[in-house]
Amino acid sequence: MGGLELIRLTDRKTQLYQRGLTQTIPPLIIAYALYNQRERLYPESTTISIQELMSAGGNIGKIFLMGRRQIDGALAYLQTEGQIRVLTFADLNHIEFLRRGSPLDLLVQFYEGHSR
C-alpha cells in the first residue's frame, strides 16, 4: 500500500502508519483488502460485520485509517459494482462476499486499468 502512496510508515520502531498523500483509495484496492482478509482470517465465512471491518487489525478501517462514513461510502460503491452486498438487520450491519476467485485478481484488474 506504500507503493500506491495510500499509507506510509512514519515510525519503524512503533510501526506507526499515516494516511499517505492519496486521499481517495481506489475501490478495487479496498475490495482486494476485504477479500484478502476474508481469505486469510475468515475462509469459511460468507459475511462479516461492518464493525469488524472498522476495528479489527488488518481490516480496511485500520489499514486505510478509514472512519465509518468513508467505509460506508466505499461499501456502497462496491455494492453497485457487484463485489459485495450490504446487509442490514436491526443494528447488525454486515457485508456479504459475492465474488469468487483469488483476491489477487482484483489487483491485476486494478493495475491493468492503470497501465492503459
Secondary structure, DSSP 8 states (H G I E B T S, - for coil): -TTTTSEEEEETTTTEEEE-S--S--HHHHHHHHHHHHHHH-TT-SEEEHHHHHHSTTSHHHHTT--HHHHHHHHHHHHHTTSEEEEEETTEEEEEE---S-THHHHHHHHHHH--
